[in-house]
Amino acid sequence: MTNLLELKIGQKAIIADSIDERLPVKLMELGCLPGNEVQLLQIAPLNDPLYYLVAGNRISIRREIAGLISLDL
């Protein structure tokens, strides 16, 4: 299974059904929920954070947290 770190800029995927219990509630409130589409928009100059489009929201996620979100490609 892949995670958000493996997306290339512009690539889209669907968030998998399994949610890691360490995922912050705030990200779930912003749309990081199973079945939602996610797209990598940009990578910061020092490779952290990463910028994603999720459920119409542009959000930044640190690499360590992005690795917790599993995807179905």
MARBA-3410 file (N, C-alpha, C, O; in Angstrom, 1 decimal):
73
0.8,-1.2,0.0,0.0,0.0,0.0,0.9,1.2,0.0,1.9,1.3,0.6 ~ 0.5,2.3,-0.7,1.3,3.5,-0.8,0.7,4.6,0.2,-0.3,4.4,0.8 ~ 1.5,5.6,0.3,1.0,6.7,1.1,1.3,8.1,0.4,1.8,8.1,-0.7 ~ 0.9,9.2,1.0,1.0,10.5,0.4,2.4,10.9,0.0,2.5,11.6,-1.0 ~ 3.4,10.3,0.6,4.8,10.7,0.2,5.2,10.2,-1.1,6.1,10.7,-1.7
4.4,9.2,-1.7,4.8,8.6,-2.9,4.2,9.2,-4.1,4.4,8.9,-5.3 ~ 3.3,10.3,-3.9,2.7,11.0,-5.0,3.7,11.9,-5.7,4.6,12.4,-5.0 ~ 3.5,12.0,-7.0,4.3,13.0,-7.8,3.5,14.3,-7.9,2.2,14.2,-7.8 ~ 4.1,15.4,-8.2,3.3,16.7,-8.3,2.3,16.5,-9.4,2.6,16.1,-10.5 ~ 1.1,16.9,-9.1,0.0,16.7,-10.1,-0.8,15.4,-10.0,-1.9,15.3,-10.5
-0.2,14.4,-9.4,-0.8,13.1,-9.3,-1.9,13.1,-8.3,-1.9,13.7,-7.3 ~ -3.0,12.3,-8.6,-4.2,12.2,-7.8,-4.3,10.8,-7.3,-3.8,9.8,-8.0 ~ -4.9,10.6,-6.1,-5.2,9.3,-5.6,-6.3,9.4,-4.6,-6.8,10.5,-4.3 ~ -6.8,8.2,-4.2,-7.9,8.1,-3.2,-7.4,7.7,-1.9,-6.6,6.7,-1.8 ~ -7.8,8.3,-0.8,-7.4,7.9,0.5,-8.0,6.6,0.9,-9.2,6.4,0.7
-7.2,5.7,1.3,-7.6,4.3,1.6,-8.5,4.3,2.9,-8.6,5.2,3.6 ~ -9.2,3.1,3.0,-10.1,2.9,4.1,-9.5,2.9,5.5,-10.2,3.1,6.5 ~ -8.2,2.5,5.6,-7.6,2.4,6.9,-7.0,3.8,7.3,-6.2,4.4,6.5 ~ -7.4,4.2,8.5,-6.9,5.5,9.0,-6.0,5.2,10.2,-6.3,4.5,11.1 ~ -4.8,5.7,10.1,-3.8,5.6,11.2,-4.3,6.4,12.4,-4.7,7.5,12.3
-4.3,5.8,13.6,-4.8,6.5,14.8,-3.9,7.6,15.2,-4.4,8.5,16.0 ~ -2.7,7.8,14.7,-1.8,8.9,15.0,-2.1,10.1,14.1,-1.6,11.2,14.3 ~ -3.0,10.0,13.1,-3.4,11.1,12.3,-4.1,12.2,13.1,-5.1,11.9,13.7 ~ -3.7,13.4,13.0,-4.3,14.5,13.8,-5.8,14.7,13.3,-6.1,14.6,12.1 ~ -6.7,14.9,14.3,-8.1,15.1,14.0,-8.3,16.3,13.1,-9.2,16.3,12.3
-7.5,17.3,13.2,-7.6,18.5,12.3,-7.5,18.2,10.9,-8.3,18.7,10.0 ~ -6.7,17.2,10.5,-6.6,16.8,9.1,-7.8,16.1,8.6,-8.2,16.2,7.5 ~ -8.4,15.3,9.5,-9.7,14.6,9.2,-10.8,15.7,9.0,-11.6,15.5,8.1 ~ -10.8,16.7,9.8,-11.8,17.8,9.7,-11.6,18.5,8.4,-12.6,19.0,7.8 ~ -10.4,18.6,7.8,-10.1,19.3,6.6,-10.4,18.4,5.4,-10.2,18.8,4.2
-10.7,17.1,5.6,-11.1,16.2,4.5,-10.2,15.0,4.3,-10.5,14.3,3.3 ~ -9.2,14.8,5.1,-8.4,13.6,4.9,-9.1,12.4,5.5,-8.8,11.8,6.5 ~ -10.1,12.0,4.7,-11.0,10.9,5.1,-11.0,9.8,4.0,-10.8,10.1,2.9 ~ -11.3,8.6,4.4,-11.3,7.5,3.4,-12.3,7.8,2.3,-13.4,8.3,2.5 ~ -11.8,7.5,1.0,-12.7,7.7,-0.2,-12.5,9.1,-0.8,-12.9,9.3,-1.9
-11.9,10.1,-0.1,-11.7,11.4,-0.7,-10.5,11.4,-1.6,-9.5,10.7,-1.4 ~ -10.6,12.2,-2.7,-9.5,12.3,-3.6,-8.4,13.3,-3.0,-8.8,14.3,-2.4 ~ -7.2,13.0,-3.3,-6.1,13.9,-2.8,-5.1,14.1,-4.0,-4.9,13.2,-4.8 ~ -4.6,15.3,-4.1,-3.7,15.6,-5.2,-2.5,16.4,-4.6,-2.7,17.4,-3.9 ~ -1.3,16.0,-5.0,-0.1,16.7,-4.6,0.1,18.0,-5.5,0.2,17.9,-6.7
0.1,19.2,-4.8,0.2,20.4,-5.6,1.6,20.9,-5.7,2.0,21.4,-6.7 ~ 2.3,20.9,-4.5,3.6,21.5,-4.5,4.4,20.9,-3.3,3.9,20.4,-2.4 ~ 5.8,21.0,-3.5,6.7,20.6,-2.4,7.5,21.8,-2.0,8.0,22.5,-2.9 ~ 7.6,22.1,-0.7,8.3,23.3,-0.2,9.8,23.1,-0.6,10.3,22.0,-0.8 ~ 10.5,24.3,-0.7,11.9,24.2,-1.1,12.8,23.3,-0.3,13.7,22.7,-0.9
12.6,23.1,0.9,13.4,22.2,1.7,12.7,20.8,1.9,13.1,20.0,2.8 ~ 11.8,20.5,1.0,11.1,19.2,1.0,10.1,19.0,2.1,9.7,17.8,2.3 ~ 9.8,20.0,2.9,8.9,19.8,4.0,8.3,21.2,4.4,9.1,22.1,4.7 ~ 7.1,21.4,4.3,5.9,20.5,4.2,5.6,20.3,2.7,6.3,20.8,1.8 ~ 4.6,19.4,2.5,4.0,19.1,1.2,2.6,19.8,1.1,1.9,19.8,2.1
2.3,20.3,-0.1,1.0,20.9,-0.2,0.0,20.1,-1.1,0.4,19.6,-2.2 ~ -1.2,19.8,-0.5,-2.1,19.0,-1.2,-3.5,19.7,-1.3,-3.8,20.6,-0.6 ~ -4.2,19.2,-2.3,-5.6,19.6,-2.5,-6.5,18.4,-2.0,-6.4,17.3,-2.6 ~ -7.3,18.6,-1.0,-8.1,17.5,-0.4,-9.5,18.1,-0.2,-9.6,19.0,0.6 ~ -10.5,17.5,-0.8,-11.9,17.9,-0.6,-12.1,19.4,-0.8,-12.8,20.1,0.0
-11.4,20.0,-1.8,-11.5,21.4,-2.0,-10.6,22.3,-1.2,-10.6,23.5,-1.3 ~ -9.9,21.7,-0.2,-9.0,22.5,0.7,-7.6,22.3,0.3,-7.1,21.2,0.0 ~ -6.8,23.4,0.2,-5.4,23.4,0.0,-4.8,23.3,1.4,-4.9,24.3,2.2 ~ -4.1,22.2,1.7,-3.5,22.0,3.0,-2.0,21.7,2.9,-1.6,21.0,2.0 ~ -1.3,22.0,4.0,0.1,21.6,4.0,0.2,20.5,5.1,-0.4,20.6,6.2
1.0,19.5,4.8,1.2,18.4,5.7,2.7,18.1,5.8,3.4,18.0,4.8 ~ 3.2,18.0,7.0,4.6,17.6,7.2,4.8,16.2,6.7,3.9,15.4,6.7 ~ 6.0,15.9,6.3,6.4,14.6,5.7,6.0,13.5,6.7,5.5,12.4,6.3 ~ 6.4,13.6,8.0,6.1,12.6,8.9,4.7,12.2,9.1,4.3,11.1,9.3 ~ 3.8,13.2,8.9,2.3,13.0,9.0,1.8,12.4,7.7,0.9,11.5,7.6
2.3,12.9,6.5,1.9,12.5,5.2,2.2,11.0,5.1,1.4,10.3,4.3 ~ 3.2,10.5,5.7,3.5,9.0,5.6,2.5,8.2,6.3,2.5,6.9,6.1 ~ 1.6,8.8,7.1,0.6,8.0,7.9,-0.7,7.8,7.1,-1.5,7.0,7.4 ~ -0.8,8.6,6.0,-2.1,8.5,5.2,-1.9,7.6,4.0,-1.1,7.8,3.1 ~ -2.6,6.4,4.1,-2.5,5.4,3.0,-3.4,5.7,1.9,-4.4,6.4,2.0
-3.0,5.3,0.7,-3.7,5.6,-0.6,-4.0,4.3,-1.4,-3.4,3.3,-1.3 ~ -5.1,4.5,-2.1,-5.4,3.5,-3.2,-5.2,4.2,-4.5,-5.9,5.2,-4.8 ~ -4.2,3.7,-5.3,-3.9,4.4,-6.5,-4.8,3.9,-7.6,-4.7,4.4,-8.8
END
